[in-house]
Amino acid sequence: MKRPNVVLIVADDLGYSDIGCYGGEIRTPNLDRLGRSGVRLSQFYNTARCSPSRASLLTGLHPHQTGIGVLASPNRPGGYPGSLNDRCVTIAELLRDAGYATSLSGKWHLSGSVWEPSDSWPTRRGFDDFFGTLSGCGSYYDPGTLRRGEADASAEARDPRFFYTDAITDHAVEFVGRQATADRPFFAYVAYTAPHWPLHAPAEDIAGYDGVYEAGWDELRGRRLERLRAEGLVGAESPLSERDPAQPPWSAVPHKAWEARRMQVYAAQVERMDRGVGRILDQLACSGVLDDTVVIFLSDNGGCAEELPLGDPEEFRSRRATIPAATRDGAQLRVGNDPGIDPGPEDTYASYGVAWANLSNTPFRLYKRWVHEGGVATPFLAHWPAGGLAGGRMVRTPFQLTDVLPTLSGATGVDYPREYRGREVLPPEGRSMLPALRGESGPDSDLFWEHLGNAAVRRGRWKLVREHSQPWELYDMDADRSELNDLAQRHPGLVVELATEYQRWAQRVGVIPRG
């Protein structure tokens, strides 16, 4: 049997309701056609933050098992090594050894070493072709840690036409076009940094959203919920959560034009990424391999509520060596969210903040880093006509990132080994989603999360969740997916039962308790 190609596309900090086929007003026609002609999951979950999610996505393990329980960092954050360890095998390693050509275009963020090559670099974890950044974020005009293979590629960003989202797309399109004519299948991992801060976008893209956000976050959250319901993604079980209590109503916002501008730039970032996805899909189609390619799209966590700078501006810059001190033409970089500075140009370094992240995560509450629905719910699109993933099907079975590797393993017919290159490796934690994606029914599986002490377990309709050091909360997801009615006091026995299961899981996968 001919093995399918695989294209795995990841957005960075994209909220549940940002793209069009998940209720958003942002123009994403290419992702929309992918989702509406393929399969959409209404209850797919990431792992609340970038490095842990990417580790889980690529290995089929929980992030704590891979060495990345908090972030990729040389400082052993949270007691974890901070780099991808040798107890796991990446999907790129599995597919490459099975004869696939493998490529990464974009963000890695799975190595504590970003300047000197290490065994946790993508070039040493299964990717023969790599163009992108090793760090977690940075300028879209002059990204730090840019590499082509293991060689410094920073000079490529000196071209005044360089924009990182486009460069990621260019590399992916070139790889797909080249490999589509070769006599071997290919795996393309396309890891965009959009729409992670900083808010950078070309002026013409920003102008395309003039007036769109003048209605403000309160009105737009309501509109998104209406569209989510019209799409069939959520129903009465997901009412609109209240606006974040720390944020003012739109009517009381003092700098409305600036606030609208922040969301305009964010939307422009997403649309630019969508155009890139369209170019990749067009390359697959014109090469005659689109139907024989498994295409998956998702986000690594929910919308990000971080306000920049994170602390003192100089300290913030000094702690992030990948932030340039100035622009390519020598202008001073303006770091932070300041109503006197319109974000978007190269000399700005800003984020869109809490209230717009609340819009991105409609109808849920909380954000990236939390394991409530706002932090872990992601759009998930799958398209593979030759494999039965087509027709606009909607899947409501809950799944999470550990299920992606088993799914791709099943689709490609590549078995997961007990040993890899002489070392024993951990077995995948997830299960194949293929039966559900093809419209077959099956039992639910328990889902688990932990990040920075934020913890959760989901069993069927019940989700037990807590913020770090806070009491457990219990929600009936069939009746209250927005997590508004805590039932912990009404079902103390169930709380104990699920909390016990969580503790067993946490001990087994190596969760390090936070003080």
Secondary structure, 3 states (H helix, E strand, C coil): CCCCEEEEEEECCCCCCCCHHHCCCCCCHHHHHHHHHCEEEEEEECCCCHHHHHHHHHHCCCHHHHCCCCCCCCCCHHHCCCCCCCCCCCHHHHHHHCCCEEEEEEECCCCCCCCCCCCCCHHHCCCCEEEEECCCCCCCCCCCCEEECCEECHHHHHCCCCCHHHHHHHHHHHHHHHHCCCCCCEEEEEECCCCCCCCECCHHHHHCCCCCCCCHHHHHHHHHHHHHHHHCCCCCCCCCCCCCCCCCCHHHCCCHHHHHHHHHHHHHHHHHHHHHHHHHHHHHHHCCCCCCEEEEEEECCCCCCCCCCCCCHHHHHHHCCCCCCECCCCCECEECCCCCCCCECCCEECCCHHHHHHHHCCCCCCCCCCCCHHHHEEEEEEEEHHHCECCCEEECCCEEHHHHHHHHHHHHCCCCCCEECCEECCCCCCCCCHHHHCCCCCCCCCEEEEECCEEEEEECCEEEEECCCCCCEEEECCCCCCCCCCCCCCCHHHHHHHHHHHHHHHHHHCCCCCC
